C-alpha cells in the first residue's frame, strides 16, 4: 500500500507499472501505453480510467489529432512514483 498526501492509496502492480511508465516522458497515448505494456487498448483504457478516478493521471484531447487522447501524470501521480522509488532504495 502506498500513501499520497498522507492518505492510503491501493495500487495494483499493473497500475504502478503504468504510473512508472508514464513518468518516463510528458504524455503518452493510450495506444502507446497498450503497446509498451503488451496489453489490448481496452485493457490500457481500463487501467488509465482507474488511475484517473484515483487522481493519479489525467486524460486530455491531443491537440494535433483529436481522435487521440493523451495521458499524463498528475502531481499526485508523480508523488506516488517518487515515494515508491525512494522506498525501494
C-alpha positions in Angstrom: 0.0 0.0 0.0 1.2 3.5 -0.8 0.2 6.8 0.6 -0.4 10.1 -1.3 -0.9 13.3 0.7 -0.9 11.2 3.8 -3.9 9.0 2.7 -3.6 5.3 1.9 -3.6 4.6 -1.9 -4.1 1.0 -3.0 -2.5 0.3 -6.4 -2.2 -2.9 -8.2 1.2 -3.9 -9.6 -0.2 -3.2 -13.1 -1.4 0.3 -12.1 2.0 1.1 -10.6 3.7 -0.2 -13.8 1.5 2.2 -15.8 2.4 5.1 -13.5 6.1 4.3 -13.7 5.9 4.1 -17.5 4.1 7.4 -17.7 6.8 9.1 -15.6 9.3 8.5 -18.4 8.0 11.4 -20.6 5.4 14.2 -20.6 2.5 12.4 -22.2 1.5 9.1 -23.8 -1.4 8.0 -25.9 -3.5 5.0 -24.7 -2.3 3.1 -27.7 1.3 3.7 -26.8 0.7 2.5 -23.2 -1.0 -0.6 -24.5 1.8 -1.5 -26.9 4.5 -0.8 -24.3 2.8 -3.0 -21.7 1.8 -5.7 -24.2 -2.0 -5.4 -23.5 -5.0 -4.5 -25.5 -6.1 -0.9 -25.9 -9.2 -1.9 -23.9 -7.1 -3.1 -21.0 -4.9 0.0 -21.1 -8.0 2.2 -21.2 -9.4 0.5 -18.1 -6.2 0.9 -16.2 -6.0 4.5 -17.1 -9.6 5.1 -16.1 -9.0 3.6 -12.7 -5.9 5.7 -12.2 -7.8 8.8 -13.3 -10.5 8.1 -10.7 -7.8 7.9 -8.1 -6.5 11.3 -9.3 -3.1 10.0 -10.4 -3.4 10.6 -14.2 -5.3 13.0 -16.4 -6.6 12.4 -19.9 -6.8 15.2 -22.4 -7.5 15.6 -26.1 -4.4 15.5 -28.3 -4.2 19.0 -29.9 -2.7 17.6 -33.2 -5.1 14.6 -33.6 -8.5 14.9 -31.9 -9.0 11.2 -32.3 -6.2 10.5 -29.8 -6.2 11.0 -26.1 -3.0 12.0 -24.2 -2.4 10.6 -20.7 -0.2 12.5 -18.3 0.6 12.1 -14.6 -0.9 14.5 -12.1 1.1 15.9 -9.3 -0.3 13.1 -7.1 0.8 10.5 -9.7 4.3 11.9 -9.8 4.4 11.9 -6.0 3.3 8.3 -5.9 6.0 7.2 -8.3 8.7 9.2 -6.3 7.6 7.8 -3.0 7.6 4.2 -4.2 11.0 4.7 -5.9 12.5 6.1 -2.8 11.1 3.3 -0.6 12.7 0.7 -2.9 16.2 2.2 -2.4 
